[in-house]
């Protein structure tokens, strides 16, 4: 009995071990790619929990007004309910990633159910947009071992974030979101915001929408270029070249990727096609 209990404990620990990546300190120090580390001067703008017919189109309008593209991590069940919004996202030049079928913690899902949900979401987004997603961010930012194995099998690269606005809380305001995001942004990274309140129903997306123009301007005043996550795999146009424009890498021969329609140096250690784990 003791041996069986020990094995069960080990199995549970192995299943849940990747959840430790949720902790920002260890994530930034040990897994910078997973934490959304970018080339200095670059900011990847990302949104979770959509699409929502009530709120996502409003975010698309603000992004269009500021000539900014982003990456939207979508839930399969929401994409099924609002397929026209999914198409509108990509028609506006934004990218989509997999956030899961619904917003359930993957630690409570079996390996088979996890794989089924991720595959169903990936395939649905592919059918709706004509492009296969390449990024995966789990609900709550909590990975399981099964989710990482499934992501690799499905051609999805795990990613979390560098800074977030705590913009799902009922008490958040445009000002609190801006202060929190910019206070932890540094010289670049990946921003997590939410374009939908489907998991809370508290209307917090309105504060995020109000914060968005100011956040974009905050980044630009600091000389940071804002765009979507650079695509990491076959969809990335990776080729030898010289980084254009002012950069610490200017004049060097290196590998560059497409970022917001321009060639950019990828994050240090970036290897197309490899998982962060």
C-alpha positions as CSV (number, residue, x, y, z in Angstrom):
1,X,0.0,0.0,0.0
2,X,2.8,2.4,0.9
3,X,4.5,1.7,-2.5
4,X,1.3,2.3,-4.3
5,X,0.7,5.6,-2.5
6,X,4.3,6.7,-3.2
7,X,3.9,5.9,-6.9
8,X,0.6,7.8,-7.0
9,X,2.2,10.8,-5.3
10,X,5.1,10.7,-7.8
11,X,2.7,10.5,-10.7
12,X,0.7,13.5,-9.4
13,X,3.9,15.5,-8.9
14,X,5.0,14.7,-12.4
15,X,1.6,15.8,-13.8
16,X,1.7,19.1,-11.9
17,X,5.4,20.0,-12.0
18,X,5.1,22.3,-15.0
19,X,2.6,24.4,-13.1
20,X,5.6,25.9,-11.3
21,X,6.2,28.0,-14.4
22,X,3.3,30.2,-13.3
23,X,5.6,31.7,-10.7
24,X,7.0,34.9,-12.4
25,X,10.4,35.0,-10.7
26,X,11.6,31.4,-11.6
27,X,9.9,31.7,-15.0
28,X,11.8,34.9,-15.9
29,X,15.1,33.6,-14.6
30,X,15.0,30.0,-15.8
31,X,12.6,30.0,-18.7
32,X,12.9,33.4,-20.4
33,X,11.4,32.2,-23.7
34,X,8.3,30.8,-21.9
35,X,8.1,34.1,-20.0
36,X,7.8,35.9,-23.4
37,X,11.2,37.4,-23.4
38,X,11.7,39.5,-26.6
39,X,14.5,41.3,-28.3
40,X,15.2,44.5,-26.3
41,X,12.9,47.3,-27.6
42,X,10.1,44.9,-28.7
43,X,6.7,44.4,-27.0
44,X,4.4,41.5,-27.8
45,X,0.8,42.5,-27.1
46,X,-1.5,39.5,-26.3
47,X,-5.1,39.0,-25.2
48,X,-6.8,36.0,-23.6
49,X,-10.3,34.5,-23.2
50,X,-12.0,35.6,-26.4
51,X,-13.5,35.9,-28.7
52,X,-16.5,37.7,-27.5
53,X,-19.1,39.3,-29.8
54,X,-19.8,41.9,-27.2
55,X,-16.2,43.1,-26.5
56,X,-13.6,41.8,-28.9
57,X,-14.7,44.0,-31.9
58,X,-14.2,47.1,-29.7
59,X,-10.6,46.0,-29.1
60,X,-10.1,45.5,-32.8
61,X,-11.2,49.1,-33.5
62,X,-8.8,50.6,-31.0
63,X,-5.9,48.5,-32.3
64,X,-6.8,49.6,-35.9
65,X,-6.9,53.2,-34.8
66,X,-3.4,52.9,-33.4
67,X,-2.0,50.7,-36.2
68,X,-1.1,47.9,-33.9
69,X,-1.4,44.2,-34.4
70,X,-1.6,41.6,-31.6
71,X,-2.0,37.9,-30.7
72,X,-5.3,36.7,-29.4
73,X,-5.4,33.5,-27.4
74,X,-8.9,32.0,-28.1
75,X,-11.1,29.5,-26.3
76,X,-12.6,26.9,-28.6
77,X,-16.0,27.1,-27.1
78,X,-16.0,30.9,-27.7
79,X,-14.7,30.6,-31.2
80,X,-17.6,28.2,-31.9
81,X,-20.1,30.7,-30.6
82,X,-18.5,33.7,-32.5
83,X,-16.9,32.4,-35.6
84,X,-17.3,35.8,-37.4
85,X,-15.3,37.5,-34.7
86,X,-12.5,35.0,-35.1
87,X,-12.4,35.8,-38.9
88,X,-12.5,39.5,-38.1
89,X,-9.4,39.1,-35.9
90,X,-7.3,37.6,-38.6
91,X,-8.8,39.7,-41.3
92,X,-7.5,42.7,-39.4
93,X,-4.0,41.2,-39.5
94,X,-3.8,39.8,-36.0
95,X,-2.7,36.3,-35.0
96,X,-4.6,33.8,-33.0
97,X,-3.3,31.2,-30.5
98,X,-4.8,28.3,-28.6
99,X,-6.1,29.0,-25.1
100,X,-7.9,25.7,-24.7
101,X,-11.4,24.6,-25.4
102,X,-12.9,26.1,-22.3
103,X,-11.3,27.8,-19.3
104,X,-10.8,24.8,-17.1
105,X,-7.5,24.3,-15.2
106,X,-5.5,21.6,-17.1
107,X,-4.3,20.1,-13.8
108,X,-7.8,18.7,-13.4
109,X,-7.9,17.2,-17.0
110,X,-6.8,13.8,-18.0
111,X,-4.0,13.5,-20.7
112,X,-6.6,12.2,-23.2
113,X,-9.1,15.0,-22.5
114,X,-6.3,17.6,-22.6
115,X,-5.1,16.4,-26.0
116,X,-8.7,16.2,-27.3
117,X,-9.4,19.8,-26.2
118,X,-6.2,21.3,-27.6
119,X,-6.6,19.5,-30.9
120,X,-10.2,20.5,-31.3
121,X,-9.4,24.1,-30.6
122,X,-6.4,24.1,-33.0
123,X,-8.4,22.5,-35.7
124,X,-11.4,24.8,-35.3
125,X,-9.2,27.9,-35.5
126,X,-7.5,26.5,-38.5
127,X,-10.8,26.0,-40.3
128,X,-12.0,29.5,-39.4
129,X,-8.9,31.4,-40.3
130,X,-7.1,29.2,-42.9
131,X,-4.0,29.3,-40.8
132,X,-2.9,26.8,-38.2
133,X,-2.1,28.4,-34.8
134,X,1.4,28.0,-33.5
135,X,1.1,29.3,-29.9
136,X,-0.5,27.8,-26.8
137,X,-1.2,29.5,-23.5
138,X,-3.1,27.4,-21.0
139,X,-6.1,28.7,-18.9
140,X,-4.8,30.5,-15.7
141,X,-1.2,30.2,-17.1
142,X,-1.0,26.7,-15.6
143,X,0.6,23.9,-17.6
144,X,0.4,20.2,-16.9
145,X,2.8,17.7,-18.2
146,X,0.1,16.3,-20.5
147,X,-0.6,19.7,-21.9
148,X,3.1,20.2,-22.9
149,X,3.3,16.8,-24.5
150,X,0.1,17.4,-26.4
151,X,1.3,20.9,-27.5
152,X,4.4,19.4,-28.9
153,X,2.5,16.7,-30.8
154,X,0.1,19.4,-32.2
155,X,2.9,21.8,-33.3
156,X,2.0,24.4,-30.6
157,X,4.7,26.3,-28.8
158,X,4.0,27.1,-25.1
159,X,4.1,30.8,-24.0
160,X,3.1,32.7,-21.0
161,X,3.8,36.4,-20.4
162,X,6.3,38.9,-18.9
163,X,3.8,41.4,-17.4
164,X,0.0,41.6,-17.0
165,X,-2.6,44.1,-15.9
166,X,-4.6,42.1,-13.4
167,X,-7.4,43.2,-15.7
168,X,-9.9,40.4,-14.9
169,X,-10.6,41.8,-11.4
170,X,-13.7,43.7,-10.6
171,X,-11.7,46.5,-9.0
172,X,-9.3,47.2,-11.9
173,X,-9.3,50.6,-13.6
174,X,-7.6,51.8,-16.7
175,X,-5.1,53.5,-14.5
176,X,-4.3,50.5,-12.4
177,X,-3.9,48.3,-15.5
178,X,-1.4,50.8,-17.1
179,X,0.6,51.2,-13.9
180,X,0.9,47.5,-13.4
181,X,1.8,46.6,-17.0
182,X,4.4,49.4,-17.5
183,X,5.8,49.0,-14.0
184,X,7.0,45.4,-14.9
185,X,7.7,45.8,-18.6
186,X,11.3,47.0,-18.6
187,X,12.8,47.2,-22.0
188,X,10.4,44.8,-23.7
189,X,8.5,41.6,-23.2
190,X,5.1,40.1,-23.6
191,X,2.0,41.8,-22.2
192,X,-1.1,39.8,-21.2
193,X,-4.5,41.5,-21.2
194,X,-8.1,40.2,-21.6
195,X,-10.5,41.2,-24.3
196,X,-13.4,39.3,-22.8
197,X,-15.0,38.6,-19.4
198,X,-16.5,35.3,-20.3
199,X,-14.8,33.6,-17.3
200,X,-15.9,36.3,-14.8
201,X,-18.9,38.2,-16.1
202,X,-17.8,41.3,-14.2
203,X,-17.4,43.6,-17.2
204,X,-13.7,44.2,-16.4
205,X,-12.9,44.3,-20.1
206,X,-14.2,47.8,-20.2
207,X,-11.3,48.9,-18.0
208,X,-8.8,47.1,-20.3
209,X,-10.3,48.8,-23.3
210,X,-10.0,52.1,-21.6
211,X,-6.3,51.4,-20.7
212,X,-5.3,50.2,-24.2
213,X,-4.7,53.5,-26.0
214,X,-2.6,54.8,-23.1
215,X,-0.6,51.6,-22.9
216,X,0.3,51.7,-26.5
217,X,1.4,55.3,-26.2
218,X,3.3,54.5,-23.0
219,X,5.3,51.9,-25.0
220,X,5.9,54.2,-27.9
221,X,7.1,57.0,-25.7
222,X,9.7,54.6,-24.3
223,X,10.8,53.7,-27.8
224,X,9.2,50.2,-27.7
225,X,7.8,48.7,-30.9
226,X,4.4,47.0,-30.2
227,X,3.2,44.0,-32.3
228,X,2.1,40.3,-32.1
229,X,4.2,37.4,-30.9
230,X,6.7,36.5,-33.7
231,X,5.6,33.2,-35.2
232,X,8.1,30.5,-34.1
233,X,7.9,27.7,-36.6
234,X,7.4,27.0,-40.3
235,X,5.2,30.1,-40.5
236,X,8.1,32.3,-39.5
237,X,10.2,33.6,-42.4
238,X,13.6,33.0,-40.8
239,X,16.6,33.7,-42.9
240,X,20.2,35.0,-42.6
241,X,20.3,38.8,-42.7
242,X,21.3,42.0,-41.1
243,X,18.9,43.6,-38.5
244,X,17.5,46.8,-40.1
245,X,17.2,50.0,-38.1
246,X,18.8,51.1,-34.8
247,X,19.6,48.1,-32.6
248,X,22.4,46.7,-30.5
249,X,22.6,44.0,-33.2
250,X,22.9,46.5,-36.1
251,X,25.5,45.5,-38.6
252,X,25.8,41.9,-37.5
253,X,25.0,38.9,-39.5
254,X,22.2,37.0,-37.6
255,X,18.8,35.3,-38.0
256,X,15.8,37.6,-38.2
257,X,12.1,36.9,-38.1
258,X,9.0,38.8,-39.1
259,X,7.7,41.1,-36.3
260,X,4.8,43.4,-37.0
261,X,5.6,43.2,-40.7
262,X,9.2,44.0,-40.3
263,X,12.4,41.9,-40.0
264,X,13.5,41.7,-36.3
265,X,16.1,39.8,-34.4
266,X,14.4,37.0,-32.4
267,X,14.8,36.6,-28.6
268,X,18.2,35.2,-27.4
269,X,18.1,31.5,-27.6
270,X,15.2,31.4,-30.0
271,X,15.1,28.2,-32.0
272,X,12.2,27.8,-34.5
273,X,10.2,24.7,-33.9
274,X,11.5,23.9,-30.4
275,X,9.3,23.9,-27.3
276,X,10.3,25.9,-24.2
277,X,10.3,22.7,-22.3
